[in-house]
Amino acid sequence: MLFLSYSFFFGDMGYLKYMELKKNEERILREINEISMENTHLKNEIELLKNDRSYLEKYAKEKFGLVKPGEMVFQFKKEER
């Protein structure tokens, strides 16, 4: 009986190993969910960049600092106190 109890909790396929695998599964499922949400966000951004000219212009201005000919850019520095 003692051997069976020990084997149940501490064996290769014991309860403690099961709990460890269960935690690992939950962590992996969370990671999959986060990556899936990021993937959806990136797909939406790609669609906007392909189809929405105003979004494309805004993205180019913010990300790369590009401007149209004749436009002026004003940059304001924050004062340190």
C-alpha positions as CSV (number, residue, x, y, z in Angstrom):
1,M,0.0,0.0,0.0
2,L,2.9,2.3,0.8
3,F,4.5,1.7,-2.6
4,L,1.2,2.4,-4.4
5,S,0.8,5.7,-2.5
6,Y,4.3,6.7,-3.2
7,S,3.9,5.8,-6.9
8,F,0.6,7.7,-7.1
9,F,2.2,10.9,-6.0
10,F,5.8,10.8,-7.0
11,G,6.0,8.3,-9.9
12,D,6.7,9.2,-13.6
13,M,3.0,9.4,-14.2
14,G,2.0,10.5,-10.7
15,Y,-0.2,13.2,-9.5
16,L,2.6,15.8,-9.0
17,K,3.7,15.2,-12.6
18,Y,0.1,15.6,-13.8
19,M,-0.2,19.0,-11.9
20,E,3.1,20.2,-13.5
21,L,1.8,19.2,-17.0
22,K,-1.5,20.9,-16.3
23,K,0.2,24.2,-15.4
24,N,2.4,23.9,-18.4
25,E,-0.7,23.4,-20.6
26,E,-2.4,26.5,-19.1
27,R,0.7,28.6,-19.8
28,I,0.9,27.4,-23.4
29,L,-2.8,28.1,-24.0
30,R,-2.3,31.7,-22.6
31,E,0.6,32.2,-25.0
32,I,-1.4,30.8,-27.9
33,N,-4.2,33.2,-27.1
34,E,-1.9,36.2,-26.8
35,I,-0.2,35.3,-30.1
36,S,-3.6,34.8,-31.8
37,M,-4.7,38.3,-30.6
38,E,-1.5,39.9,-31.8
39,N,-1.9,38.1,-35.2
40,T,-5.4,39.4,-35.6
41,H,-4.2,42.9,-34.8
42,L,-1.4,42.7,-37.3
43,K,-3.8,41.3,-40.0
44,N,-6.1,44.3,-39.4
45,E,-3.2,46.7,-39.6
46,I,-2.1,45.1,-42.9
47,E,-5.6,45.5,-44.3
48,L,-5.7,49.2,-43.2
49,L,-2.3,49.8,-44.8
50,K,-3.5,48.2,-48.1
51,N,-6.9,49.8,-48.3
52,D,-7.0,53.0,-46.3
53,R,-4.9,55.8,-47.8
54,S,-5.3,58.1,-44.8
55,Y,-4.1,55.4,-42.4
56,L,-1.1,54.7,-44.7
57,E,-0.2,58.4,-44.7
58,K,-0.5,58.6,-40.9
59,Y,1.6,55.5,-40.4
60,A,4.3,56.8,-42.7
61,K,4.4,60.1,-40.9
62,E,4.5,58.6,-37.4
63,K,6.8,55.6,-38.1
64,F,9.2,57.0,-40.6
65,G,8.9,60.8,-40.3
66,L,7.8,61.2,-43.9
67,V,6.0,64.3,-45.1
68,K,4.4,65.4,-48.3
69,P,6.1,68.0,-50.5
70,G,5.3,71.4,-49.1
71,E,4.4,70.2,-45.6
72,M,6.2,71.6,-42.6
73,V,6.9,69.5,-39.5
74,F,7.0,71.1,-36.1
75,Q,8.7,69.2,-33.3
76,F,8.3,70.2,-29.7
77,K,10.7,69.3,-27.0
78,K,9.5,68.6,-23.5
79,E,11.1,70.8,-20.9
80,E,12.8,69.0,-18.1
81,R,12.2,70.4,-14.7
